[in-house]
Amino acid sequence: MATLFEQRNYVHIWATVIKKRFGLSDVEMLIVAEELCRQLLGRGYNVVFDFLNHTRDLRNRFRHIAEQLSVPCVIVYLDPPQEVIQTRQQFHMGGIETEGRTKIPWEVVETIRSEFQVPKAEGRIVRISGETNIEVLVHAIKEN
């Protein structure tokens, strides 16, 4: 994925990897990610910030950075079918931790689900449902 993005002048900021590699909390990781976004966008890169961003406030933090720098912002809303969500939850709860994946306790899943706000009227939004490959994602972003 990073290679395909790189070929298109994209930088992939993967929040889970940053948190694990540097031992950061969500709050600390967001501060680091905001600064990375500012610097990379300011240098002309397209940035994909790969994080849950399940509330408007979280999404708006990054949308405002793009606005301050006068660069376009696209919110990509991945909206998979319920069976895909359940399979991923089971994997994350009982699966093997990797650099980019973390075991997530059921209570955390439920909290996130209860706090989730569907992206609406927050600028340009691309909704992708179902399983998708990176080419579909990149095309959707470019079209918007």
Secondary structure, DSSP 8 states (H G I E B T S, - for coil): -HHHHHHTTEEEEEHHHHHHHHT--HHHHHHHHHHHHHHHHHTT-EEEEES---SHHHHHHHHHHHHHTT---EEEEE---HHHHHHHHHHHHHS--BTTB----HHHHHHHHHH-----SSSEEEEE-S---HHHHHHHHHH-
